[in-house]
Amino acid sequence: MIKTGEQHIASLRDGREIYLDGELVDDVTTHPAFRGAVASIGRMFDFQSAPENRELMTFETETGTRANRIWELPGSYDALVNRRRGLEAWTELHAGFMGRAPDHVASCIAGMYMGVEVFEAYNKDRAKALADYYRYARDNDLYLTYVIINPQADRSKSAAEQADPFLSAGVVSRDAEGLTIRGAKMLATGGIMANEVFVTCIQPLQPGDEKYAVSFAVPMNTKGLKVLSRKSYEAASPSVFDNPLSSRSR
């Protein structure tokens, strides 16, 4: 699937819970704090779906469908160059000022999948989950963000040693339906405009932190998921003349 800007913007009207300054945002696509950035992302999807950009921005998958080059797994120098050209063209649309644009986490997932044999050596089921998610996100042209940092607290203590052991997101229980997660993660840059969030941990863990050693992805409108937005650069920069970049970004 190759989404248009209109399709992506429509996908953001999904009932997600976004809070800004303590208030629930009804529609991120029209709210003055986010609408300019949403429109900028929409232009990126319009660019990728334009017929004249087909070869620049997309590649043919193993099933014969087309996907954005952000999901390409280059196996040669030429393929690597073609992927770079596509990402470069996308970046030029926002002058590099759109933090964590759709190519960022897609590249992370694609890179992990290129090393899937590492996962297979540890757990074949987890390796299959990674492969399945890569193809799912690629084939549905998803915009992903991720959260990889625990909330700021007592830095002399591990996540498990904090006053609230679920200050940081961790596993409460596991059953036939999956995992129950409680807690928070930080820095979901671009999450307001993303389709799904990849939750994982980049910080070192230690014995006793096992419940925090979890990675999963969920849609942004998942029941129980709440996003607390930092202040909007866009809302503080309403003039395109005075603030030509931040008024279009965040």
Residue, then its C-alpha position, 0 to 999 in steps of 0.5 A: m500500500i502506498k498512502t496519500g496524504e488524505q488517507h494518512i490524515a484520515s487515519l489519525r481521526d481514530g479516537r486516540e487520547i492526546y492531552l495538551d496542557g491537561e486538555l483532551v484534544d478532539d482532533v489532532t488534524t485540526h487542532p492549532a497546536f498540531r494541524g500544520a505538522v500534520a499537513s506537512i506529514g500529509r505532503m510527504f505521503d502525497f509526494q510518495s504517492a505521486p506517479e512521477n515519484r514511483e521509482l524514486m520513492t517506492f520499490e517492489t516487494e517479494t509479493g509484487t506490491r509496492a512499498n515506500r523505500i523506507w522499508e527496503l532492505p538493500g542488498s547491494y550498493d545500488a539498492l542502498v543508493n536508491r534508498r538513500r535518494g528516496l529518503e533524501a527527497w523526503t527530507e528535503l520537503h521539511a528541510g530536516f526539521m520534522g523530528r522523527a519523520p516516518d522514515h526514522v522508526a521504519s529504518c529501525i525496524a527494517g534494520m532489526y529485521m535485516g539481523v533477524e538471525v540474531f533473534e532466531a538464535y535466541n527465540k524463534d517465536r520472537a524472530k517470527a513476530l519481528a518478521d511479521y511486524y516488519r511486513y505488516a507495517r511495510d504493507n500497510d504503509l504505517y507511520l511509526t514512532y517509538v518510546i525508549i526512555n523511562p520517565q525521569a526519576d531517582r537516577s541512583k536507582s533502577a526502574a524496579e527500585q523506584a517508589d512506584p515500581f510501575l513508574s516505568a512501563g512494565v509487565v503486570s501480567r500475561d495471559a492468553e490474550g497477551l500482556t497487560i502493561r502499566g506505566a509510562k515511557m517518554l519521547a514519542t516524538g511524532g506520536i501525535m501523527a503516527n499510526e502505531v508506537f513501538v515500545t521498547c527500552i534502550q537503557p541498560l537493565q539489570p537483574g530485578d528489572e525483568k518486567y521492563a524487558v519487553s518490546f511491543a507495538v500497539p496502535m495509537n488509539t489502543k484502549g488505555l493508551k494516553v499521550l501527554s504532549r509537550k508544548s507545541y512549537e507550532a502553537a507558539s509560532p503562528s506566523v509563517f513569515d516570522n517562523p517559517l520552519s517551526s510554524r510548519s513543524r512542531 
